[in-house]
Amino acid sequence: MGSLREFLRLESASGVLLVIAAVVAMILANTPLDRYYNMLIEMPVEIRIGPLHLAKPLLLWINDGLMAIFFFLVGLELKRELLEGELKERSSMVLPVIAAIGGMAVPAAVFSTLNWDDSVAMQGWAIPTATDIAFALGVLSLLGNRVPTSLKVFLVSLAIFDDMGAIVIIALFYTADISTTSLVIAAVCLSLLMLLNHRGVSEVTPYIIVGVIMWVAVLKSGVHATLAGVLLALFIPMRDHKNSQRSMVKELEHDLHGVVAFVILPVFAFVNAGISLEGVGISQLLHPVSLGIAAGLFIGKQVGVFLFCWMVIKLGLARLPDGVSWGALYGAALITGIGFTMSLFIGSLSFEHSGVNNLFDERLGIIIGSLLSAVCGYLVLYKVLPGVSVQKNDI
């Protein structure tokens, strides 16, 4: 419970920092400073080692590189939760897994309904399927100890499976032309990681070296580079074979969590959230892409999560978390519509190869949908949660 308490504290504070980063980006993008903001995110950055040449603007180094570290942390968290954490008991997985499925399927259906006749726009169908757990927990933190711990655990578990779903979507639907040579190199790296794990190597350095090589190979392969982070996490040993009291996974989580929460995600939000509102009118707000994303996040998420939870509970396959009412569950379902960083990330992949600039519509819809979900989710929870602490051990 101590590690969970630390996780929630960091994620809640990170959510506040994300808002600040996004607001600063919006201010810069809508003032005379926009020229410098654009120069910063478009600044070319190159690395050359012999024949290996990587050249990308700063924006893509952040989206492809720093976010790989974020997904590495997600993979570590999932492994720990499944092996030793809140999801160790398979029965406790049913509700968040089903909720995550509903929270992905219904928003995708809402977006697709509004954009079905536009093949380019349909590339953004996955944008409203994501949940930003840092932002969501930031909203919950505003309610203090009125929020039951069990509701926070449910929301975190749902978000973890939501992230796993996003990883699968990225792997299957957002890949460029595949390079066989690079994939072979990545496969060799995976074999080396498996060997290191099998031999019980307890030093982090060999895993990181092989992981970096694998990241470069995956980056060059056409498969999105962030997937290398998840694959690396799966082969990090849960326990040191020589010292069963030491957990490599937990150590890496502890070392990375602050960096990801307070540096990587805010930096990502800063470089991706700067939207110029010059010339914005009703036509932009009602653009099918903007409307589909906003409706998917605000309507699709709450309907999908709450409806699928209701069905699985009524069928007797799961039960409401302890101390959580149907009203509180609905409030949590609303909060899952805060897509923000994860939606921005998927959005950055959706239209990059289309040749059509839909990026503006995509980010506008994300901000509107996330903002509506945050405000309405907070108001519902403020109304339905008791005015005093529900549990003595609430976080």
ROLUM-865102 format. One record per residue (C-alpha): residue in one letter; x, y, z. Coordinates in steps of 0.5 Angstrom, whole numbers, plus 500, padded with zeros to 3 digits. Layout:
BEGIN
AXYZ ...
This chain:
BEGIN
M500500500 G506505501 S508504494 L501506492 R501512496 E507514493 F505513486 L498517487 R502523491 L506523485 E501523479 S496528483 A502533483 S504531476 G497533474 V497540476 L504541473 L501538466 V496543466 I501549468 A505546462 A499546457 V497553459 V504556458 A504553451 M497556449 I500563452 L506562448 A502560441 N497566442 T502571443 P508575439 L512569442 D509564438 R515565433 Y520563438 Y515557441 N515554434 M522555433 L524551439 I519545437 E522545430 M529545432 P533540428 V537535433 E542530429 I546524432 R551521427 I555515429 G559512423 P553510418 L548511423 H544517422 L538520426 A535527425 K529529427 P526536430 L526537437 L518535438 L519528435 W525527439 I521528445 N515524442 D519518440 G525518445 L522521452 M516518451 A519511450 I522512457 F514513460 F512507456 F518503460 L515506466 V508503464 G511496463 L514496470 E508498473 L504493470 K509487471 R509489478 E502490479 L501483476 L506479480 E506483487 G501488487 E493490487 L492486480 K495479483 E489476484 R486475478 S479476480 S481484482 M482485474 V475483472 L472490473 P478495471 V479490465 I472490462 A472498464 A478499460 I475495454 G468499454 G472506455 M476504448 A471501444 V465506445 P469512444 A472509438 A465508435 V463515437 F469518433 S468513427 T460515427 L462522425 N468521421 W466514417 D466517410 D473521411 S478516410 V483521412 A480523418 M478516420 Q486515422 G484519428 W479513431 A484511437 I485518439 P479519444 T480512447 A486514452 T486516459 D491521462 I492518469 A496523472 F491529470 A485524472 L489523479 G490531479 V483532479 L481527484 S486530489 L482536489 L477532493 G482530498 N481524503 R473524501 V475520495 P476512497 T482509496 S479503493 L476508487 K483511486 V486503485 F480502480 L482508476 V489507476 S488499474 L483502469 A489507466 I494501466 F490497462 D488503458 D495504456 M496497455 G491498450 A494504447 I500500446 V497495442 I493500438 I500503436 A503497434 L498494430 F495501426 Y500506427 T506503423 A510506417 D514502412 I517496415 S524495415 T526487415 T533489417 S531493423 L526488426 V531483425 I536487430 A530488435 A529481435 V536479437 C536485442 L530481445 S533475445 L539478449 L534481454 M531474455 L538471456 L540476461 N533475465 H534467464 R541468467 G539472473 V543478471 S542483477 E545489474 V541494470 T546497466 P546491461 Y539491460 I539499459 I545498453 V541493450 G534497451 V537503447 I540499441 M533496441 W530503441 V534505435 A532499431 V525499433 L525507431 K528505424 S524499423 G517503422 V514500428 H513506433 A520507438 T516507444 L514500444 A521498445 G520501452 V515496454 L518490451 L525492455 A520493462 L518486461 F525483461 I527486467 P527481473 M522482478 R527480484 D534479484 H536472484 K542473489 N538477494 S530476494 Q529482498 R531486492 S526488487 M530491480 V523493478 K521497484 E528500484 L527502477 E520505478 H522509484 D528512480 L524514474 H517516477 G519523479 V523524472 V517522468 A512525472 F515532473 V520532467 I518528461 L510528461 P510536463 V515537457 F511533452 A505537454 F509543453 V511542446 N504538444 A499543447 G501550444 I495551439 S494557436 L487560436 E487565431 G481565426 V478559430 G470559429 I464555429 S466551423 Q473549427 L469547433 L464543429 H469540424 P468532424 V475531427 S474536433 L467534434 G469526434 I475527439 A471531444 A465527444 G469521444 L472523450 F467526454 I461522452 G464515449 K468514455 Q463515461 V458511457 G463506455 V466505462 F460506466 L456501462 F461496461 C462496469 W454496470 M453490466 V459486469 I457487476 K450485474 L452479471 G455477478 L462477474 A465483479 R463487484 L463495486 P469497489 D469497497 G466504499 V464506492 S457508490 W454508483 G454515483 A462515485 L463510479 Y460514474 G464520477 A470516476 A468514469 L467521467 I474523469 T477517464 G475522459 I481526460 G485524455 F490529454 T497527454 M496520451 S491523446 L496528444 F501522443 I496518439 G494524435 S501526433 L501519430 S495519427 F496524421 E503525420 H503520414 S497523411 G499529407 V493533410 N494537416 N489535421 L493536427 F490543429 D483539429 E486534433 R489538439 L482542439 G478536440 I482533445 I483539450 I475541449 G473533451 S479533457 L476539460 L469538460 S471531463 A475534468 V470539470 C464535470 G467529473 Y469533479 L462536480 V459529480 L464527485 Y464533489 K456532490 V456524491 L462523495 P461524503 G464530506 V468526511 S473521510 V471515508 Q476510510 K481511515 N487509511 D485514505 I490517501 
